[in-house]
Amino acid sequence: MTRIFSGLKPTGHLTLGNYLGALHRWVEADQHQADALFCVVDLHALTVEHDPARVRRLSRQAATLMLAAGLDPARCNLFVQSHVDEHARLSYLLECTATDGELRRMIQYKEKGARAAASGQSVRLSLLTYPVLMAADILAYGTDEVPVGEDQTQHVELARDLAVRFNQRYGHTFVVPKATRPPVAARVMDLQDPTSKMGKSHESGAGIVYLLDDADLVRRKIMRAVTDSGHEVEYDKERRPGLANLLEILAACIGGNPAELAPVYTSYGALKKDTADAVVELLRPLRERHAELAADAGYVDAVLAQGSERARGTARPRVDAAYAAIGL
Ligand code: ADP
């Protein structure tokens, strides 16, 4: 059976980008078709300045939202990265396999490093090495497929390269994984700045739909989305990124195709209204279920405890084998 691994970082409230790029597919397809593991990757939240209590709170919230979205602990394994030592154990061996040059080439490192430096913060070494930890997350489980948004493709490529290199040098140890992307909305853009990704750690929330925003707020944000000053609705990501973004969001929500939806609309207002309605409908059950689960922290903790126990059992033999292969 195909093994799938993917994760969410608890650095902020989850967004519509996280949902359409990742979580939606995990719920609708992956957990039914594969042996799937989904992880709150809290160690990755430590690469930038953070408040310890907030990381803990956001980890629990991310897990709660994953369950609220429909991940079923009877069908998949949901756990928290730091509860399973194998990730950090394997990461060091992979650091001994990766090169400084290939990590410095990572786009996210360049972008986030530049942002940190511009705000006068020193850049943590873990910001550079985090793709290696992500490779460890993936390789520890013998993962075949990693369902992610477009922004993570380069990091999954690194995991592939490290698996191949380690196997060639030390003998076959790791499955070589591949990234899979959603057919539409692989990169949901910020509604106020459709040239940049909708990201949970961005400063302003005006262009970001959070999964727990109430229906009125979702509508307001979408109705105020930045578009161009034209009239005709067409799907052109290069020339008309704001419109293309709305068409992709709508298509992902209703299971359509953005290029085919474009000619249906004769005004931007109508497109925005339908997109807002579709997003509100998509998120409604998630928000209702979240309210129930948030009141039952014991249940969420029990799911996570059981998940990490199973994850440890899956990862340990392969990580032990990697230690043996490398000469330890
Ligand atoms: P973030 O950038 O919000 O911190 P994470 O690193 O936690 O996201 O990514 C979790 C998953 O959500 C990944 O698979 C990532 O590719 C996906 N994702 C994040 N933002 C977007 C977006 N704007 N559009 C599509 N997918 C996204």
Boltz pocket constraint, residues with backbone or C-beta under 6 A from the ligand:
constraints:
  - pocket:
      binder: B
      contacts: [[A, 7], [A, 8], [A, 9], [A, 10], [A, 11], [A, 15], [A, 16], [A, 17], [A, 18], [A, 19], [A, 20], [A, 21], [A, 22], [A, 147], [A, 148], [A, 149], [A, 150], [A, 151], [A, 152], [A, 185], [A, 186], [A, 187], [A, 188], [A, 189], [A, 197], [A, 198], [A, 199], [A, 200], [A, 201]]
      max_distance: 6.0
